[in-house]
Amino acid sequence: MSEGGFLDIQPTELKFPFELKKQSSCSMQLINKTDQYVAFKVKTTNPKKYCVRPNTGVVLPRSTCDVTVTMQAQKEAPPDMQCKDKFLLQSVIAENGVTTKDITSEMFNKEPGKVVDEYKLRVVCVPASPPSPVPEESEEGSSPRLSTFENGAQSLKTLDSVSRANEPPREKSSEALAMNSKLPEEKNSAIQQNQKLRQELDQLRKELNGHYGSFSVTFVVLVGLLGALIGYIIKKS
């Protein structure tokens, strides 16, 4: 906080979180230490680079006023993050009941018998996201704890993938068990049917052999009788 003058200023320097191609803002608080109306005006050495809201105003007796300063997006970072821009805050005792609309630039002109308080604020740029501390590395250039953790996680992931790949689906597993249980029964049934077919085939062969065998003897006898009859008729004639 600044000491002396009509206003106390918090903080005493403007700190901007700096990031390329992005706007950044900071705020300051003006505290009226007097029992009178105090008018203020904010100036900067680089007005195109900054936007101040409000850049003029009135702080009531024993009251506070917040001012926001915005830095426009920058394409380049200042050398070594050192910014040479500066701000000037002017304040002056004003008439009771004065408003922001009543403020003119002539109110801050220095004249005999008139006190114009001025306070300079410097600009500080800080990294928007400071780098995280680098853990101590082993001789191979990597953290032992981190390496162990990564190896363990990779092993667990590989084991889980192999287990899932080898694990058969539940539905297919139950179907396979049912099919395996039916195989012995089907095999026995096939053997019995095969034996039955063989028996029927043998029986059929026997019947056919007997049938054709008796037919052949009868045929021979008939042929013989017919031949004898024909011979007898020929002799008679």
Stockholm file with secondary structure:
# STOCKHOLM 1.0

chainA/1-237         MSEGGFLDIQPTELKFPFELKKQSSCSMQLINKTDQYVAFKVKTTNPKKYCVRPNTGVVLPRSTCDVTVTMQAQKEAPPDMQCKDKFLLQSVIAENGVTTKDITSEMFNKEPGKVVDEYKLRVVCVPASPPSPVPEESEEGSSPRLSTFENGAQSLKTLDSVSRANEPPREKSSEALAMNSKLPEEKNSAIQQNQKLRQELDQLRKELNGHYGSFSVTFVVLVGLLGALIGYIIKKS
#=GR chainA/1-237 SS CCCSSSEEEESSSEEEEECTTSCEEEEEEEEECSSSEEEEEEEESCTTTEEEESSEEEECTTCEEEEEEEECCCSSCCGGGCCCCEEEEEEEEECTTCCGGGCCGGGGSCCTTCCCEEEEEEEEEEESSCCCCCCCCCTTSSCHHHHHHHHHHHHHHHHHHHHHHHSCCHHHHHHHHHHHHHHHHHHHHHHHHHHHHHHHHHHHHHHHHHHHHHHHHHHHHHHHHHHHHHHHHHHHC
#=GC SS_cons         CCCSSSEEEESSSEEEEECTTSCEEEEEEEEECSSSEEEEEEEESCTTTEEEESSEEEECTTCEEEEEEEECCCSSCCGGGCCCCEEEEEEEEECTTCCGGGCCGGGGSCCTTCCCEEEEEEEEEEESSCCCCCCCCCTTSSCHHHHHHHHHHHHHHHHHHHHHHHSCCHHHHHHHHHHHHHHHHHHHHHHHHHHHHHHHHHHHHHHHHHHHHHHHHHHHHHHHHHHHHHHHHHHHC
//
